[in-house]
């Protein structure tokens, strides 16, 4: 288990890029992620092995991975998959430590995001977990719509824990609760996160929060107060799930997270020069 006195920062350039309005050239993606590898993030979500028709921006994930320099970094790599075929591609890369699978407790959103029902996704998760074990990878389950949803599907913190209990029984040890459409209130974040952390004290439970610049801090404070120590973010607050709607709700801005956790004396070692370089590259990339 990680040291709970420090925060695990997960940087998500994949989430920032995936819905961007124009295709970002492979060389620029590679250079940007290589810069992020020098900052000191625990994990970097670098791409996804999904249908290029669904997410055209991620069609070059394999090429990006081949261009990464892993010789002078402690960061681990994560790629998102939506089915077994994508997982079979992802496990071929030695550089990848984690596969992430989006598992929604909203039936509507699961169909929109992975073209499968929740029950079908449970079977997919079992198959992907088996593949990960065979290939020395670890599966990270993103629990989409973990704090409520706009579709009218059933929701409660108890429903979150009910599904997570099923998923942890097949060997999943890392869960990230996702505020997929950015609608969660701080009390929702606290209640669901606390409930799950109390149920699974030996597991890693993180949050992948989407937010506007106005209300980001109250959500982070709620997760921290609940006991969460794993936080996803993206430089400049770019991104969001393109399957959630036409207007993307931004990610947590990593620079704001770093400043906040530094103030709380919970920030792990960060290479400030590398962070400044990555910030400049992000500003030029997302224009």
TIKOL-151023 format. One line per field, with one value per residue: residue in three letters; y, z, x of N, C-alpha, C in turn. Coordinates in steps of 0.2 Angstrom, whole numbers, plus 2048, in hexadecimal, padded with zeros to 3 digits. Example, Ala and Ser with C-alpha at 12.3 -4.5 7.8 and 13.67 -1.06 7.14 Angstrom:
2
type <- (ala;ser)
nc2 <- (7E4;7F5)
nc3 <- (827;823)
nc1 <- (842;840)
cac2 <- (7EA;7FB)
cac3 <- (827;824)
cac1 <- (83E;844)
cc2 <- (7F0;800)
cc3 <- (827;827)
cc1 <- (842;840)
% end
This chain:
287
type <- (unk;unk;unk;unk;unk;unk;unk;unk;unk;unk;unk;unk;unk;unk;unk;unk;unk;unk;unk;unk;unk;unk;unk;unk;unk;unk;unk;unk;unk;unk;unk;unk;unk;unk;unk;unk;unk;unk;unk;unk;unk;unk;unk;unk;unk;unk;unk;unk;unk;unk;unk;unk;unk;unk;unk;unk;unk;unk;unk;unk;unk;unk;unk;unk;unk;unk;unk;unk;unk;unk;unk;unk;unk;unk;unk;unk;unk;unk;unk;unk;unk;unk;unk;unk;unk;unk;unk;unk;unk;unk;unk;unk;unk;unk;unk;unk;unk;unk;unk;unk;unk;unk;unk;unk;unk;unk;unk;unk;unk;unk;unk;unk;unk;unk;unk;unk;unk;unk;unk;unk;unk;unk;unk;unk;unk;unk;unk;unk;unk;unk;unk;unk;unk;unk;unk;unk;unk;unk;unk;unk;unk;unk;unk;unk;unk;unk;unk;unk;unk;unk;unk;unk;unk;unk;unk;unk;unk;unk;unk;unk;unk;unk;unk;unk;unk;unk;unk;unk;unk;unk;unk;unk;unk;unk;unk;unk;unk;unk;unk;unk;unk;unk;unk;unk;unk;unk;unk;unk;unk;unk;unk;unk;unk;unk;unk;unk;unk;unk;unk;unk;unk;unk;unk;unk;unk;unk;unk;unk;unk;unk;unk;unk;unk;unk;unk;unk;unk;unk;unk;unk;unk;unk;unk;unk;unk;unk;unk;unk;unk;unk;unk;unk;unk;unk;unk;unk;unk;unk;unk;unk;unk;unk;unk;unk;unk;unk;unk;unk;unk;unk;unk;unk;unk;unk;unk;unk;unk;unk;unk;unk;unk;unk;unk;unk;unk;unk;unk;unk;unk;unk;unk;unk;unk;unk;unk;unk;unk;unk;unk;unk;unk;unk;unk;unk;unk;unk;unk)
nc2 <- (7FA;80C;81A;822;82F;837;83D;834;838;838;83B;840;841;83A;83B;849;84A;842;847;852;85F;85F;854;84F;84F;840;840;84C;848;83E;845;84E;845;83F;849;84B;83F;842;84A;844;83E;831;828;828;82A;826;823;81A;80A;808;808;811;817;81B;823;82D;834;82C;822;820;81B;810;813;81F;819;812;81C;821;826;81D;81C;824;827;825;824;81B;813;814;80D;80F;804;7FC;7F0;7DE;7DC;7E9;7E8;7DD;7E3;7ED;7E6;7E1;7EA;7EE;7F9;7FD;7FD;7FD;7FA;802;801;808;807;808;80C;811;80C;812;81A;810;809;814;817;80B;803;7F8;7EE;7F0;7E3;7DC;7E3;7DF;7D2;7D5;7DB;7D1;7C9;7D1;7D4;7C7;7C6;7D0;7CB;7C0;7C6;7CE;7DB;7E9;7EB;7FA;800;80B;813;818;826;826;82F;832;835;83C;836;830;823;816;81B;81B;81D;810;808;80A;804;7F7;7F2;7F4;7EB;7DF;7E0;7E0;7D4;7CC;7CF;7DC;7EA;7F7;806;813;821;829;839;83B;844;84F;854;851;856;85C;855;849;844;842;839;82D;82A;828;81E;813;812;80E;802;7FB;7FA;7F5;7F8;802;811;81E;82E;835;843;84E;85F;871;880;887;87F;875;873;871;864;85D;85E;858;84A;848;84A;83F;835;832;82F;82E;837;83C;847;854;85E;86F;86D;867;85D;84E;843;83E;837;83B;846;855;860;860;85D;864;85C;85A;867;864;86C;875;86B;866;872;873;867;868;873;86C;864;858;854;84A;848;853;858;868;86F;867;866;873;873;86A;870;87B;874;86F;87A;87E;873;871;87B)
nc3 <- (800;7FD;805;810;814;80A;7FA;7EC;7DC;7CC;7BC;7AE;79F;794;796;795;788;780;77C;774;769;75D;754;75D;758;758;75C;763;76E;774;777;781;78B;78E;795;7A0;7A6;7AE;7B8;7C4;7C7;7CE;7C6;7B4;7A9;79A;78E;783;77E;774;769;75B;754;75D;766;75F;761;769;761;75E;769;76B;764;76B;777;773;771;77D;78A;797;79F;7AA;7B4;7C1;7C0;7BC;7AF;7A8;79E;796;793;78B;788;786;77B;779;785;783;77A;781;78C;785;786;78F;796;79C;7AB;7B1;7AC;7A8;7AB;7A7;7B1;7B2;7BE;7B9;7AF;7A3;79F;79E;793;78A;78B;78A;782;787;793;7A5;7AB;7A1;7A1;7AD;7AA;7A0;7A8;7B1;7A7;7A3;7AE;7B1;7A6;7A9;7B5;7B0;7A8;7B0;7B4;7BB;7BF;7BE;7C4;7BE;7C5;7BE;7BE;7CC;7D6;7D4;7C6;7B7;7B0;7B5;7BA;7C6;7D6;7E3;7F2;7F7;7ED;7E5;7ED;7EE;7E1;7E0;7E9;7E3;7D9;7DF;7E4;7DA;7D9;7D7;7DC;7DC;7DB;7D3;7D6;7CC;7C7;7BC;7B3;7BA;7C3;7D1;7E2;7F0;7FC;7F6;7F1;7FD;804;7FC;7F9;806;80B;803;806;813;812;80A;810;80D;800;7F2;7F0;7E5;7DE;7D0;7CB;7C2;7BF;7C0;7C0;7CA;7D5;7D8;7E4;7EF;7ED;7EC;7F9;800;7FC;801;80F;811;810;805;7FB;7EE;7DF;7D0;7C2;7B6;7AD;7AB;7AC;7A2;798;79A;799;789;786;78F;78B;781;785;78D;79E;7A8;7AD;7BE;7C1;7C1;7C5;7CE;7D8;7DC;7E2;7EC;7F4;7F7;800;80A;80F;809;7FD;7F2;7EC;7E0;7D0;7CD;7C2;7B7;7B8;7B5;7A8;7A2;7A4;79B;78F;78F;78E;781;77A;77C;774)
nc1 <- (804;802;80B;801;803;806;801;7FB;7FE;7F6;7F8;7F0;7F1;7EB;7DD;7DC;7DF;7D6;7CA;7CD;7CC;7D3;7DE;7EC;7FD;807;814;814;80C;814;81F;81A;815;821;827;81F;823;82E;82A;825;81A;80F;808;805;7F8;7F8;7F2;7E6;7DF;7D4;7C6;7CA;7C1;7B8;7BF;7C9;7D4;7DD;7E2;7EF;7F6;7FE;80A;80E;811;81C;826;829;834;83A;845;849;840;834;827;818;80F;7FE;7F1;7E1;7D4;7C6;7C1;7C4;7CC;7D3;7DA;7E3;7EB;7F1;7F8;804;80D;81C;81E;813;80A;7FE;7ED;7DE;7CD;7BD;7B0;79F;793;787;77B;777;782;78C;789;78A;798;7A0;799;792;789;787;788;78E;79A;79F;7A3;7AD;7B6;7BA;7C0;7CB;7D2;7D7;7DF;7E8;7EE;7F5;7FF;806;801;7F7;7E6;7DD;7CE;7C3;7B5;7A8;79D;79C;797;78A;77E;778;76E;763;765;765;76D;778;783;785;782;78D;797;792;794;7A2;7A6;7A3;7AC;7B9;7B9;7BE;7CB;7CF;7D8;7DA;7D1;7C9;7BF;7B3;7AE;7A6;79E;7A0;797;796;793;79D;799;794;7A0;7A7;79F;79D;7AB;7B0;7A8;7AC;7BA;7BA;7B4;7BD;7CB;7D8;7DA;7DE;7D7;7D2;7CE;7C7;7C4;7B9;7B8;7B3;7BD;7B8;7B3;7BC;7C4;7BC;7B7;7C3;7C8;7BD;7BF;7CC;7C9;7C2;7CB;7D2;7E0;7E5;7E5;7DF;7E4;7E6;7F1;7EE;7E0;7D9;7CE;7C3;7B5;7B1;7A6;79D;796;793;79A;7A9;7AD;7B9;7C8;7D0;7DB;7EC;7F6;7F0;7EC;7F9;7FE;7F5;7F6;803;803;7FC;806;807;80C;815;826;82A;830;833;838;836;828;824;829;821;814;816;816;80A;801;804;800;7F3;7EA)
cac2 <- (800;812;81D;826;835;83A;83C;831;83C;835;840;83D;844;836;83E;84F;84A;83E;84B;858;861;85D;84E;851;84A;83B;843;851;845;83B;84A;850;840;83E;84F;849;83A;845;84E;841;83B;82A;825;82C;827;828;821;815;805;808;809;817;81B;81E;828;82D;837;827;81D;820;81A;80B;817;823;815;810;822;824;824;81A;81A;829;829;821;824;815;814;811;80E;80D;7FF;7FC;7E9;7DA;7DD;7EE;7E6;7D9;7E7;7F0;7E2;7E0;7F0;7ED;7FF;7FE;7FA;7FD;7FA;805;800;80C;802;80D;80A;813;807;816;81C;80B;808;819;817;805;7FF;7F2;7EF;7EF;7DC;7DA;7E6;7DB;7CD;7D7;7DD;7CB;7C6;7D6;7D2;7C1;7C7;7D4;7C7;7BC;7CB;7D2;7E2;7EA;7EE;7FF;800;812;812;81E;828;824;834;834;836;841;832;82D;81C;815;81D;81C;81B;809;805;80A;7FF;7F0;7F0;7F3;7E5;7D9;7E0;7DF;7CC;7C9;7D0;7E3;7ED;7FF;809;81B;823;82E;83E;83B;849;855;856;850;85B;85A;850;843;841;840;833;827;828;826;817;80E;811;80B;7FB;7F8;7FE;7F3;7F9;809;815;824;832;838;848;853;865;877;884;88A;87B;86F;872;86E;85D;85A;85E;853;844;848;849;838;830;830;831;82D;83C;83D;84E;855;865;874;86B;865;856;84C;83D;840;833;83D;84B;859;864;85D;860;863;859;85E;86A;861;872;876;865;867;878;872;862;86B;877;868;860;851;853;846;84C;856;85C;86E;871;862;868;879;872;866;875;87F;870;86E;880;87F;86E;872;881)
cac3 <- (800;7FC;80B;810;816;803;7F4;7E5;7D6;7C6;7B7;7A9;798;790;797;792;780;77C;779;772;762;757;755;75F;755;75C;75E;769;774;776;77B;787;790;791;799;7A6;7AA;7B2;7BD;7CB;7C9;7D0;7C0;7AF;7A5;794;787;784;779;773;762;758;751;763;769;759;764;76C;75C;75E;770;76B;761;770;77C;770;771;784;78E;79E;7A3;7AF;7B7;7C6;7BE;7B9;7A9;7A8;798;797;78F;78B;787;787;775;77B;78B;780;777;787;790;781;788;795;799;79F;7B1;7B2;7A7;7AC;7A8;7A9;7B3;7B5;7C1;7B6;7A9;79D;79E;79D;78C;786;78B;788;77E;78B;799;7AB;7AC;79C;7A3;7B2;7A7;79D;7AE;7B3;7A2;7A2;7B5;7B0;7A1;7AD;7BA;7AC;7A5;7B6;7B4;7C0;7BC;7C2;7C2;7BF;7C6;7BB;7C1;7D3;7DA;7D1;7BF;7B4;7AC;7B9;7BC;7CE;7D9;7EB;7F4;7F9;7E6;7E3;7F1;7EC;7DA;7E1;7ED;7DE;7D5;7E3;7E5;7D4;7DA;7D6;7E2;7DB;7D9;7D3;7D6;7C7;7C7;7B4;7B0;7BE;7C7;7D8;7E7;7F5;800;7F3;7F0;803;806;7F8;7FA;80D;80B;800;809;819;810;808;813;80A;7F9;7F0;7ED;7E3;7DB;7C9;7CB;7BD;7C2;7BE;7C4;7D0;7DB;7D9;7EA;7F4;7EB;7EE;801;802;7FB;806;815;811;811;7FE;7FA;7E7;7DC;7C9;7C0;7AF;7AC;7A8;7AD;79C;797;79C;795;783;786;794;788;77C;788;792;7A4;7A9;7B3;7C3;7BF;7C5;7C8;7D4;7DC;7DF;7E7;7F2;7F8;7FA;806;80F;810;807;7F6;7F1;7E9;7D9;7CC;7CB;7BB;7B2;7B8;7B1;7A1;7A0;7A4;795;789;78F;78C;77A;777;77C;772)
cac1 <- (800;806;80B;7FB;804;807;7FC;7FD;7FB;7F5;7F8;7EB;7F1;7E6;7D7;7DC;7E0;7D2;7C4;7CF;7C8;7D7;7E3;7F3;801;80A;81A;813;809;819;824;817;815;828;829;81B;826;833;827;825;813;80F;806;803;7F3;7FB;7EE;7E1;7DF;7CD;7C4;7CC;7BB;7B5;7C4;7CE;7DB;7E1;7E4;7F7;7F9;804;80F;810;815;823;82A;82A;83B;839;84B;84B;83A;830;81F;815;80A;7F8;7ED;7DA;7D1;7BF;7BF;7CA;7D1;7D8;7DF;7E8;7F0;7F5;7FD;80A;812;81F;81E;80C;809;7F7;7E8;7D9;7C7;7B8;7AA;79A;78D;781;77A;777;789;791;788;78D;79F;7A3;794;790;785;78B;78A;793;7A0;7A2;7A6;7B3;7BB;7BD;7C5;7D0;7D5;7DA;7E5;7ED;7F2;7FA;804;809;7FE;7F2;7E0;7DA;7C7;7C0;7AE;7A5;796;79C;794;784;77E;773;76A;75E;766;766;774;779;78A;784;783;795;79B;790;798;7A9;7A7;7A3;7B2;7BF;7B9;7C2;7D2;7D1;7DB;7DA;7CA;7C8;7B8;7B4;7A9;7A6;79B;7A1;791;796;794;7A2;796;794;7A6;7A9;79B;79F;7B2;7B1;7A5;7B0;7C0;7B8;7B2;7C3;7D1;7DE;7DA;7DF;7D1;7D3;7C9;7C8;7BF;7B9;7B5;7B5;7C2;7B5;7B1;7C1;7C7;7B8;7B7;7CA;7C8;7B9;7C2;7D1;7C6;7BF;7D1;7D4;7E7;7E6;7E1;7E0;7E3;7E9;7F4;7E9;7D9;7D6;7CB;7BD;7B3;7AD;7A0;798;792;796;79E;7AD;7AE;7C0;7CC;7D3;7E1;7F1;7FA;7EC;7ED;800;7FE;7F0;7F9;80A;800;7FA;80C;806;80F;81B;82C;828;835;830;83A;832;821;824;82A;81A;80F;816;814;802;7FF;805;7FD;7EB;7E8)
cc2 <- (806;815;822;82D;83A;838;838;835;838;83A;83D;841;840;83A;845;84F;847;842;851;859;85F;857;851;84C;846;83D;848;84D;841;840;84D;84B;83E;843;84D;843;83C;849;84B;83E;834;826;82A;828;82A;827;81C;810;804;809;810;81B;81E;824;829;830;832;821;81C;81E;815;80F;81C;81F;813;816;824;821;823;819;81F;82B;823;820;81D;817;811;812;80C;808;7FE;7F5;7E5;7DB;7E3;7EC;7E1;7DD;7EA;7EC;7E0;7E5;7EF;7F3;801;7FA;7F9;7FE;7FD;803;804;807;807;809;80D;80F;80C;818;816;809;80E;819;811;800;7F8;7F3;7EE;7E8;7DA;7DD;7E2;7D5;7CF;7D9;7D6;7C8;7CB;7D5;7CC;7C2;7CB;7D0;7C3;7C0;7D0;7DA;7E2;7ED;7F4;800;807;811;818;81F;826;829;836;834;83A;83D;82F;826;81C;817;81D;81A;813;805;804;804;7F8;7EE;7EF;7ED;7DF;7DA;7DF;7D7;7C9;7CB;7D7;7E6;7F5;801;810;81D;829;832;83F;841;850;858;855;856;858;855;849;840;83E;839;82D;825;825;81F;812;80D;80D;803;7F7;7FB;7FB;7F4;800;80C;81C;828;835;83D;84D;859;86C;87B;887;885;875;86E;86F;866;859;859;859;84C;843;846;842;833;82F;833;830;832;83C;845;84E;85D;869;872;869;85E;855;846;83F;83C;836;843;850;85D;861;861;85F;85F;85D;861;868;867;874;871;865;86C;876;86C;864;86F;872;863;859;84F;84F;84A;84D;85A;862;870;86D;864;86E;878;86E;86B;879;87B;86F;874;881;879;86F;879;880)
cc3 <- (800;803;80B;812;810;7FE;7EE;7E0;7D0;7C1;7B1;7A2;793;790;795;78B;77D;779;775;76B;75C;759;757;75C;75A;760;764;76F;777;77A;781;78D;793;796;7A0;7AA;7AE;7B8;7C4;7CC;7CA;7CA;7BB;7AA;79E;78D;788;77D;778;76C;760;755;757;766;764;75C;767;767;75C;765;770;769;767;775;77A;771;778;787;795;7A2;7A9;7B2;7BC;7C5;7BB;7B4;7AA;7A1;799;792;790;78A;787;781;777;781;788;77C;77C;78A;78C;783;78F;799;79D;7A5;7B3;7AC;7AB;7A8;7AB;7AB;7B6;7B8;7BF;7AF;7A2;79B;79B;795;788;785;788;783;781;791;79F;7AC;7A7;79E;7A8;7AF;7A4;7A3;7B0;7AE;7A2;7A9;7B4;7AB;7A5;7B1;7B6;7A9;7AA;7B5;7B9;7BD;7C1;7BF;7C4;7C0;7C4;7BE;7C9;7D8;7D8;7C9;7BD;7B0;7AF;7BB;7C4;7D0;7E0;7EC;7F5;7F2;7E4;7E7;7F0;7E6;7DC;7E5;7E8;7DA;7D9;7E4;7DF;7D4;7D8;7DC;7E2;7D8;7D9;7D2;7D1;7C7;7BF;7B1;7B4;7C2;7CE;7DC;7EC;7F9;7FD;7F2;7F7;805;802;7F9;801;80E;809;803;810;818;80E;80A;810;803;7F8;7ED;7EC;7E0;7D5;7C8;7C5;7C1;7BE;7C2;7CA;7D6;7DB;7E0;7EF;7F3;7ED;7F6;803;802;800;80D;816;812;80B;7FE;7F2;7E3;7D4;7C7;7B9;7AF;7A8;7A9;7A7;79C;79A;797;78F;782;78A;791;784;77F;78E;798;7A6;7AE;7B8;7C0;7C3;7C8;7CF;7DA;7E0;7E4;7ED;7F7;7FB;800;80C;811;80F;800;7F6;7ED;7E1;7D6;7C9;7C4;7B6;7B2;7B4;7AA;79E;79F;79D;78F;789;78C;784;777;777;77B;76C)
cc1 <- (804;806;806;7FD;806;802;7FF;7FA;7FB;7F4;7F4;7EB;7EC;7DF;7D7;7DC;7DA;7CC;7C6;7CD;7CC;7DC;7E9;7F8;805;810;819;810;80F;81E;821;817;81C;82A;825;81F;82C;830;827;81E;814;80D;804;7FE;7F4;7F7;7E9;7E1;7D7;7CC;7C6;7C6;7B7;7B9;7CA;7D5;7DF;7E3;7EB;7FA;7FF;80A;812;814;81C;828;82C;831;839;83F;84C;844;837;829;81E;810;804;7F4;7E6;7D8;7CA;7BC;7C5;7CF;7D6;7DD;7E4;7ED;7F4;7FA;803;80F;815;81F;818;80C;802;7F2;7E2;7D2;7C1;7B2;7A5;795;786;781;77A;77E;78D;78F;78B;795;7A3;79F;793;78C;789;78D;78F;79A;7A3;7A6;7AD;7B8;7BE;7C2;7CB;7D5;7DA;7E0;7EA;7F1;7F7;800;807;807;7F9;7EC;7DE;7D3;7C4;7B8;7AB;79E;796;799;78D;784;778;76E;764;75F;767;76D;773;780;78A;785;78A;798;799;794;79F;7AB;7A7;7AA;7B9;7BF;7BD;7C9;7D4;7D3;7DB;7D4;7CB;7C1;7B7;7AD;7A8;7A4;79C;79C;791;797;799;79F;795;79B;7A9;7A6;79D;7A6;7B3;7AE;7A9;7B7;7BF;7B7;7B8;7CA;7D8;7DF;7DC;7D9;7D2;7CD;7CB;7C2;7BF;7B5;7B7;7BA;7BF;7B4;7B6;7C3;7C3;7B7;7BD;7CA;7C3;7BC;7C8;7CF;7C4;7C5;7D4;7DC;7E9;7E2;7E4;7E0;7E6;7EB;7EF;7E2;7D6;7D3;7C5;7BB;7AF;7A7;79B;794;796;79B;7A2;7AE;7B5;7C2;7CE;7DA;7E7;7F5;7F7;7ED;7F4;800;7FA;7F4;800;808;7FF;800;80B;808;815;820;82A;82E;832;832;837;82B;820;824;823;815;80F;814;80D;7FF;7FF;801;7F5;7E9;7E3)
% end
